Structures are given as C-alpha cells and as structure tokens.
C-alpha cells in the first residue's frame, strides 16, 4: 500500500498595504451659495515607469474637467497628491464618505 502524503495548508501570501494614499475624493457643499463641488485625485502608472496624477473637478453630478500631470516616479506623484489634497482641505473641501 502506497504512503499517503499529508496535505499542507497553504500559507496566505502577505499583502503590502500602501503606506500613502494613492487616491483622494473630496467634496465641498454649500447649499446657501448653490455650490456642490467635487475634487478627485488619483495616481496612475504610465507605460514608461513614471506616474500620472489625475485631477478631476467640477459640479457634483457632472463629468467635470480632467487634467493629467506627469511625474518622474510614483513617489513624486503621491507627494503632489498629498500637497494638493491638503490645499483643498484648507479651502473647505472635506473627504467624501463612502
């Protein structure tokens, strides 16, 4: 009779969570001034090892406008994202709740 092999339990593969946010979604709502705005930031990799910072803004419920800012590496794009998000928060934007 052949020997039976013991089944090994598969160890979960560790997942590295991002240390810094790669996206931010902000809103500013002032009904008394008829202001319903959003501002979205997201870091995208490009085909050449660099990174693009997507900036999208406009009135809530619309497509808004978009701008892609190239950066030499993902770290620089994340730093720019953090800086812009902080500026927007100072101007009254708040993090969008899920």
C-alpha positions in Angstrom: 0.0 0.0 0.0 1.5 3.4 -1.0 2.2 6.0 1.6 -0.2 8.9 1.9 1.2 12.4 1.9 -0.1 14.8 4.4 -1.8 17.8 2.9 0.0 21.0 3.6 -2.1 24.0 4.4 -1.4 26.9 2.0 0.1 29.8 3.8 -1.5 33.1 2.9 0.5 35.4 0.7 1.4 38.6 2.5 -0.1 41.7 1.0 1.7 45.0 1.2 -0.7 47.8 2.0 0.1 51.2 0.6 1.6 53.5 3.2 0.4 56.6 1.5 -3.0 57.1 -0.2 -2.9 56.8 -4.0 -6.4 58.4 -4.3 -8.4 61.1 -2.7 -12.0 62.1 -3.2 -13.1 65.5 -1.8 -16.4 67.4 -1.8 -17.5 70.9 -0.8 -21.2 71.6 -0.4 -22.6 75.0 0.4 -26.4 74.9 -0.4 -26.8 78.6 0.6 -24.4 79.5 -2.2 -25.7 76.8 -4.6 -22.2 75.2 -4.5 -21.9 71.4 -4.9 -18.3 70.7 -5.9 -16.1 67.6 -6.1 -12.4 67.2 -6.5 -10.8 63.8 -7.2 -7.1 62.9 -7.2 -5.6 59.6 -8.3 -2.1 58.3 -9.1 -1.9 56.2 -12.3 1.2 54.4 -13.6 2.2 55.0 -17.2 3.9 52.7 -19.7 7.4 54.2 -19.1 7.8 53.6 -15.3 6.7 57.1 -14.5 3.4 58.2 -12.9 0.5 60.4 -13.8 -1.6 62.4 -11.3 -5.2 62.5 -12.5 -7.0 65.6 -11.2 -10.7 65.8 -11.8 -13.0 68.5 -10.6 -16.4 70.1 -11.2 -20.0 70.2 -10.0 -21.3 67.0 -8.3 -23.4 65.1 -10.8 -21.3 66.1 -13.9 -18.3 64.6 -15.5 -16.3 67.7 -14.6 -12.9 68.5 -16.1 -9.7 66.4 -16.1 -6.1 67.1 -16.0 -3.1 64.6 -16.1 0.1 65.8 -14.6 3.2 63.7 -15.4 5.7 62.9 -12.6 9.1 61.2 -12.7 8.1 58.4 -10.3 5.1 57.3 -8.2 6.6 58.8 -5.1 6.6 62.2 -6.6 3.0 61.8 -7.8 1.9 60.7 -4.3 3.7 63.7 -2.7 1.9 66.0 -5.2 -1.4 64.3 -4.4 -0.9 64.8 -0.6 0.0 68.5 -1.2 -3.0 69.3 -3.4 -5.4 67.4 -1.1 -4.1 69.4 1.9 -4.6 72.7 -0.1 -8.2 71.7 -1.0 -9.0 70.8 2.7 -7.8 74.3 3.7 -10.2 75.7 1.2 -13.2 73.9 2.8 -13.2 70.6 1.0 -13.9 67.5 3.1 -13.1 63.8 2.5 -16.0 62.1 0.7 -17.6 59.4 2.9 -18.0 56.0 1.2 
